[in-house]
Amino acid sequence: MTEIRAYGTPVPQGSKRAYVNKGTGRANVVENDSARVRSWRQAVIDAWHDGRDVLHLGPVSVDVTFYLPRPKGHYGTGRNAGIVRASAPSFPAAMPDLDKLLRAVLDALTDAGCWKDDGQVVAVSAAKRWADGQVPGALIWIGEP
């Protein structure tokens, strides 16, 4: 198993958008990604290249835990500013979508040269957690299925 820790705020991969080029009549598909997505994917790529030069040729399993920063509204005010409110949710059960977060990581690992294609991923486990007490990012495990 290979462990990777990417630091930064996880950002979901945008949806794809299709349109027809009126000049050529051909359909084009483009990613709706932003600078934030590119920055997050680069953080994953950098984490992979941090001392690793392995190309997985066969099937792989991937386990990812995303650590998201809590919104400011989850904390008290005044002298309780550093304390999470009792009414704050225990898990980030809202946006960003887990599947889009995962897609950004798998695409970044493909770009990093971790494997030839993310079609080699045959098993996935993913979770979202609050980054309480740690730096936001993702803990990624890659291994044999």
Buried (B, 14 or more C-beta within 10 A) or exposed (E): EEEBEBBBBBBBBBEEEEEEEEEEEEEEEEEEBEEEBEEBBBBBBBBBEEEBEEEBEEEBBBBBBBBBBBEEEBBEEEEEEEEBEEEBEEEBEEEBEBEBBBBBBBBBBBBBBBBEEBEBBEEBEBEBBBBEEEEBBBBBBBEEE
